[in-house]
Amino acid sequence: MDIHFENARPVEQSSTSLSQKEGARIQKGIARPGQTASPRAVARSPIPKATPHIRTPDAPSSPVSSVVPATGRRGRGARSNSSGRFEPLSYAAFDDGWETIEDPSALKTEVTDESPRKIITRNQSPDIPFDRSINPYRGCEHGCVYCFARPTHAYMGLSPGLDFESRLFAKPNAAALLERELSKPNYVVRPIAIGTNTDPYQPIERRYRIMRQLLEVLDRYNHPVTIVTKSALITRDIDILASMAKRNLVRVALSITTLDKKLSRAMEPRASAPTRRMAALELLSAARIPTGVMVAPVIPGLNDHEIERILRGAHYAGVEQAGFILLRLPHEIKDLFKEWLGDTAPDKAKKVMKLIRDTRGGKEYDAEWGKRMRGDGPYAWTIKRRFDLAAEKLGIRTSKSSHTHALNGGLDCSSFQVPEKVGDQLALF
């Protein structure tokens, strides 16, 4: 796109004429379209009010086009590609009236291999029932618009928007790193959680197979693990999971947000369809692998009416445990979600945001420990009460203390052992 200067042709009523200085001021975030920033502005008549623009990073910070149509990219969840919160500059896309805006091409997924020094991540969050986790990938191609992991892409200098679901990072050496860390003499065994940030079974796992390699290591070491995913691809690893289940080393949960195929496709465009996730639960249960369902996230006014139906379907599929998480909107997710909601469900947007604020003490998000997962207030209490009653009626176990305690407790940590290696001197005795 170009900035409109002195020799430009007359602009149409729907476009905005901007001077060079004004364009620069908008890029720096110190002026708004429609403000006269310089006497060199061309238009003598009053500058028409600017059409709403979508703030996106321009190259060099992102390869994605700075113009994103209101309907987003096909097969993608986010509608825009706003700069991360740590970037010194943000960029504004606008129509300069030259009719140079073209329909954006399909956004291809790019994967970069990285070599971290460690693979096990530690945490001390008081409202999370595990103290360690593994993320085989950064970013997630599922493209769930509500994903609370999106803001982590800002640490890479990328956007939590389209970059998060199209510019991914894989860790091919994850299994080797895990084996090295488990072999340390001072390692203390506790269940490792996988899938709590980005999905380990996202589409690129078919090619990289990092998750399967991790399971093979955990299986050899008799190490307990819990897995959460939105992908039916997990059924590929039933052979390993069934073997670990016989030793009480694994629990698996499928996250199901809605049973509405149309809503699921709009909200989580590259995740497995709800029916496929239910079928995966049934296959896992039939293999005697302990399974659970996560109704997550619960979005007030959009999918909370489906709580009972999701639990009932999961019960028929054979699940033993269940949990839920209320929608979380930290950092950049807040704007991404509101943008998506206004485009996808404009008739419900105002009501949904009001109900979200009702569950967060009048705010759009509250990060307070103990409240960020469940919310607060009468509407949040009603959601939890409905969930508990439905699960109790169906005989599905839940936990009152945390949404995932039921999925992490009771695994065997006593059978862990470092397998002997070829050439190990201990093998001589």
C-alpha positions in Angstrom: 0.0 0.0 0.0 1.0 3.6 -0.5 0.5 6.8 1.5 -1.5 9.4 -0.4 0.6 12.5 -1.3 0.4 15.7 -3.3 0.0 14.5 -6.9 -2.6 11.9 -6.0 -5.8 11.7 -7.8 -9.0 12.5 -5.9 -10.0 10.0 -3.4 -13.4 8.3 -3.1 -15.7 9.1 -0.3 -15.0 5.8 1.5 -11.2 6.3 1.5 -8.9 8.5 3.5 -6.4 11.0 2.2 -3.2 11.3 4.4 -0.1 13.4 4.2 3.3 11.9 4.6 3.8 13.3 8.1 0.3 12.1 9.2 1.1 8.6 7.9 4.3 8.6 9.9 2.5 9.8 13.0 -0.1 7.1 12.6 2.6 4.4 12.4 4.1 5.7 15.6 0.7 5.7 17.3 0.6 9.5 18.0 -2.1 10.5 15.6 -5.4 9.2 14.3 -6.6 9.0 10.7 -8.7 12.1 10.1 -6.5 14.5 12.1 -4.7 17.2 10.2 -1.0 16.5 10.9 0.6 18.7 8.3 -0.3 21.8 6.1 0.9 19.8 3.1 -2.2 17.6 3.2 -3.8 17.6 -0.2 -7.5 17.5 0.4 -8.9 21.0 0.7 -12.3 19.8 1.7 -12.7 18.3 5.1 -11.0 14.9 5.4 -13.6 12.2 5.5 -13.8 10.1 8.6 -11.4 7.2 8.4 -12.8 3.7 7.9 -12.0 1.3 10.8 -8.5 -0.1 10.3 -6.9 -3.3 11.4 -3.6 -2.9 13.1 -1.1 -5.5 11.9 2.7 -5.7 11.7 4.2 -4.9 8.4 7.3 -6.5 7.0 10.0 -6.7 8.4 8.3 -7.9 11.6 5.9 -10.2 9.8 5.6 -11.8 6.3 1.8 -11.6 6.5 0.2 -8.9 4.4 -0.7 -5.7 6.4 -4.2 -5.8 5.1 -6.5 -8.5 6.5 -10.1 -8.5 5.3 -12.9 -8.6 7.9 -13.5 -12.2 7.2 -9.9 -13.2 7.9 -7.9 -15.8 6.0 -9.5 -19.1 5.0 -8.7 -21.8 7.5 -7.4 -19.4 10.1 -8.9 -18.3 13.4 -7.5 -14.8 14.0 -8.7 -11.9 11.9 -5.6 -9.8 12.1 -1.9 -9.9 12.9 -1.3 -7.1 15.4 2.2 -6.5 16.7 3.2 -8.1 19.9 3.1 -6.1 23.1 6.9 -6.0 23.3 7.4 -4.4 19.8 8.5 -0.7 19.8 6.2 0.1 16.8 2.8 -0.9 15.6 1.5 -0.4 12.1 -1.9 0.7 10.8 -3.3 -0.6 7.5 -5.6 1.8 5.7 -7.2 2.3 2.3 -5.4 5.1 0.4 -8.0 5.2 -2.4 -5.8 3.9 -5.1 -7.6 0.6 -5.3 -4.4 -1.3 -4.7 -5.9 -3.6 -2.1 -6.1 -7.1 -3.4 -7.6 -10.2 -1.9 -5.0 -11.8 0.3 -3.5 -15.1 -0.9 -3.8 -18.2 1.2 -1.6 -18.1 4.3 0.9 -21.0 4.3 2.3 -22.5 7.4 6.0 -22.0 8.0 7.8 -24.3 10.5 11.2 -23.4 11.9 13.3 -26.0 13.8 14.8 -24.9 17.1 17.2 -26.5 19.5 16.4 -25.7 23.1 18.8 -26.6 25.9 16.0 -28.1 28.1 12.6 -29.6 27.3 10.9 -29.8 30.7 9.3 -26.5 31.8 8.8 -25.9 35.5 6.0 -23.8 37.1 4.9 -22.9 40.6 1.4 -21.6 39.8 -0.8 -22.2 42.9 -3.9 -23.0 40.9 -2.3 -25.5 38.5 -2.0 -29.1 39.7 1.3 -30.0 37.9 4.7 -28.5 38.4 6.2 -29.5 35.0 5.2 -29.7 31.4 6.6 -30.2 27.9 5.7 -28.3 24.7 6.9 -30.0 21.6 5.9 -27.0 19.5 5.7 -23.2 19.7 2.5 -21.8 18.1 -0.4 -24.0 17.1 -1.8 -24.6 13.7 -5.2 -25.4 15.1 -5.8 -21.6 15.1 -8.2 -21.5 18.1 -9.1 -17.9 18.4 -9.5 -18.1 22.2 -6.2 -19.9 22.9 -4.6 -18.5 26.0 -1.1 -19.5 24.7 -1.3 -16.9 21.9 0.5 -14.1 23.9 3.6 -16.3 24.2 4.4 -15.7 20.5 5.2 -12.1 21.4 8.3 -13.4 23.2 9.5 -14.4 19.7 8.9 -11.0 18.3 5.9 -12.3 16.4 2.2 -11.6 16.5 -0.2 -13.5 18.7 -2.6 -13.2 15.8 -2.0 -14.9 12.5 1.7 -15.5 13.2 0.8 -17.7 16.1 -1.0 -20.2 13.9 1.1 -19.9 10.7 4.7 -19.3 11.9 5.5 -22.3 14.1 8.5 -23.7 15.8 9.3 -27.4 16.2 11.7 -29.1 18.6 13.1 -32.1 16.8 15.6 -32.9 19.6 12.9 -33.0 22.3 13.0 -36.7 22.9 16.8 -36.7 23.3 16.6 -33.8 25.7 13.9 -35.5 27.7 16.0 -38.7 28.0 19.0 -36.7 29.2 17.0 -34.8 31.8 15.3 -38.0 33.1 18.6 -39.7 33.5 20.0 -37.1 35.9 20.7 -38.7 39.3 18.8 -35.9 41.1 15.7 -36.1 39.0 12.5 -36.4 41.1 9.5 -38.1 39.4 6.2 -36.4 39.1 3.6 -36.5 36.3 4.6 -34.5 33.2 1.7 -32.5 31.6 1.7 -32.3 27.8 -0.7 -30.1 25.8 -1.3 -27.5 28.5 0.0 -24.7 26.3 0.1 -25.6 22.6 -1.4 -28.8 21.2 1.1 -31.7 20.8 -1.1 -33.3 18.2 -1.5 -30.3 15.9 -1.4 -31.0 12.2 2.4 -30.7 11.8 2.8 -33.6 14.3 1.9 -36.0 11.4 5.2 -35.0 9.8 7.5 -34.4 12.8 6.2 -37.2 15.1 7.8 -35.4 18.1 5.0 -36.3 20.4 5.3 -40.0 19.6 9.1 -39.9 20.2 8.4 -38.3 23.6 5.9 -41.1 24.5 8.4 -43.7 23.6 10.9 -42.2 26.0 8.3 -41.9 28.8 7.3 -45.5 28.2 10.8 -46.8 28.5 11.4 -44.9 31.7 8.0 -45.8 33.2 7.3 -42.1 33.7 3.7 -40.9 34.3 2.2 -38.4 31.9 -1.0 -36.5 31.3 -2.1 -35.4 27.8 -4.7 -32.8 26.7 -5.5 -32.3 23.0 -8.1 -31.3 20.5 -6.9 -33.7 17.9 -8.1 -37.2 16.9 -4.5 -37.8 15.8 -3.9 -39.1 19.3 -5.4 -42.4 18.3 -2.3 -43.0 16.2 -0.4 -43.6 19.5 -2.9 -46.0 21.1 -0.3 -48.8 21.1 2.0 -46.8 23.4 -0.8 -45.3 25.5 -2.4 -48.7 26.1 0.9 -50.1 27.3 1.4 -47.2 29.7 -2.2 -47.4 30.9 -1.6 -51.0 32.1 1.0 -49.6 34.4 -1.1 -46.6 35.5 1.2 -44.2 33.8 -1.1 -42.1 31.6 -4.3 -40.2 31.5 -5.7 -38.5 28.3 -8.3 -35.7 28.0 -9.9 -34.5 24.8 -10.9 -30.8 24.9 -14.3 -30.2 23.4 -15.6 -26.7 23.1 -18.8 -27.2 21.2 -20.8 -29.8 19.3 -21.8 -27.3 16.7 -19.7 -28.1 13.7 -20.2 -24.7 12.1 -19.1 -22.8 15.3 -16.2 -25.2 15.8 -14.9 -24.6 12.3 -15.1 -20.8 12.8 -13.6 -20.9 16.3 -11.0 -23.6 16.0 -10.6 -24.0 12.2 -7.9 -26.7 12.0 -8.7 -28.8 15.1 -10.5 -32.1 14.6 -14.3 -31.8 14.3 -16.3 -32.4 17.5 -17.6 -35.8 16.2 -14.0 -37.0 15.5 -13.0 -36.0 19.0 -15.9 -37.9 20.5 -14.9 -40.9 18.4 -11.3 -40.6 19.6 -12.6 -40.7 23.2 -14.5 -43.9 22.4 -11.5 -45.5 20.8 -9.2 -44.6 23.7 -11.7 -45.8 26.3 -12.2 -49.1 24.4 -8.4 -49.6 24.7 -8.7 -49.2 28.5 -6.9 -45.9 28.5 -8.2 -43.6 31.3 -9.9 -40.7 29.5 -11.5 -37.4 30.4 -13.1 -34.5 28.7 -12.3 -30.8 29.1 -15.2 -28.5 28.3 -12.9 -25.7 27.5 -13.3 -22.9 27.2 -16.8 -22.2 28.4 -17.8 -18.9 26.7 -20.8 -17.3 28.4 -23.6 -16.6 25.9 -22.0 -18.5 23.1 -21.4 -22.2 24.1 -22.3 -22.5 27.8 -25.7 -23.9 26.9 -23.9 -27.0 25.5 -22.3 -28.1 28.8 -24.8 -30.8 29.5 -24.8 -32.1 26.0 -21.0 -32.3 25.8 -20.8 -34.2 29.1 -23.6 -36.6 28.0 -21.8 -37.4 24.8 -18.5 -37.9 26.5 -20.2 -40.2 29.0 -21.5 -42.4 26.2 -17.9 -42.4 24.8 -16.7 -43.9 28.1 -14.9 -41.0 29.8 -14.2 -41.2 33.5 -13.3 -37.6 34.4 -14.2 -34.1 33.4 -13.1 -30.5 33.9 -13.9 -27.1 32.5 -12.2 -23.7 32.0 -13.9 -20.4 31.7 -12.8 -18.3 28.8 -9.6 -16.4 29.5 -8.7 -13.2 27.7 -5.2 -12.1 28.8 -3.1 -9.6 26.9 -3.6 -9.6 23.1 -6.3 -12.3 23.1 -8.9 -9.8 24.3 -8.8 -7.8 21.1 -8.4 -10.8 18.9 -11.4 -12.5 20.4 -13.6 -9.4 20.2 -12.6 -8.9 16.6 -13.5 -12.5 15.8 -16.8 -12.3 17.7 -17.9 -9.1 15.9 -17.2 -10.7 12.6 -18.6 -14.2 13.3 -21.5 -13.5 15.6 -22.3 -9.8 15.5 -25.8 -10.3 16.8 -24.4 -11.9 20.0 -21.2 -9.9 20.5 -22.6 -7.3 22.9 -24.3 -9.9 25.1 -21.3 -12.3 25.1 -18.9 -9.5 26.2 -21.4 -8.3 28.9 -21.6 -11.9 30.3 -17.8 -12.2 30.2 -17.5 -9.1 32.3 -20.1 -10.3 34.7 -17.9 -13.4 35.4 -14.8 -11.2 35.8 -15.9 -8.6 38.3 -16.8 -6.1 35.6 -13.5 -6.5 33.7 -12.8 -8.5 30.6 -10.2 -10.6 32.3 -9.0 -11.1 35.9 -5.7 -12.9 36.3 -6.1 -13.5 40.1 -5.0 -16.9 41.3 -7.9 -19.2 41.9 -10.3 -17.1 39.8 -8.7 -16.9 36.4 -9.9 -20.5 35.5 -13.4 -20.3 36.9 -14.3 -16.6 37.2 -16.4 -15.0 39.9 -20.0 -13.8 40.4 -23.5 -15.3 40.0 -23.1 -16.3 36.4 -19.8 -18.0 36.9 -21.3 -19.8 39.9 -24.2 -20.9 37.8 -21.9 -22.4 35.1 -19.9 -24.3 37.7 -23.1 -25.6 39.4 -24.6 -26.8 36.1 -21.3 -28.5 35.3 -21.1 -30.3 38.7 -24.7 -31.4 38.6 -24.5 -32.8 35.1 -21.3 -34.7 35.8 -22.7 -36.0 39.1 -25.8 -37.3 37.3 -23.7 -39.1 34.7 -21.3 -40.5 37.2 -18.3 -38.6 35.8 -15.6 -37.7 38.3 -14.6 -34.0 38.8 -12.5 -32.1 41.2 -13.8 -29.2 43.3 -10.3 -27.8 43.9 -9.1 -27.5 40.4 -10.3 -28.0 36.8 -7.5 -30.5 36.1 -6.8 -32.2 39.4 -9.0 -35.1 38.3 -6.8 -35.6 35.3 -3.5 -35.5 37.1 -3.9 -37.4 40.4 -3.3 -41.1 41.1 -0.7 -41.9 38.5 2.1 -44.2 39.6 5.4 -42.5 40.3 7.1 -45.4 42.0 8.0 -47.6 39.0 10.2 -45.0 37.4 13.6 -46.3 36.4 16.4 -45.3 34.1 16.9 -48.1 31.6 20.3 -49.6 31.1 22.2 -48.5 28.1 24.5 -50.5 25.9 28.0 -50.4 27.3 26.8 -49.3 30.8 29.4 -50.7 33.3 26.6 -51.5 35.7 25.4 -54.2 33.3 28.6 -56.2 34.2 27.4 -56.8 37.8 
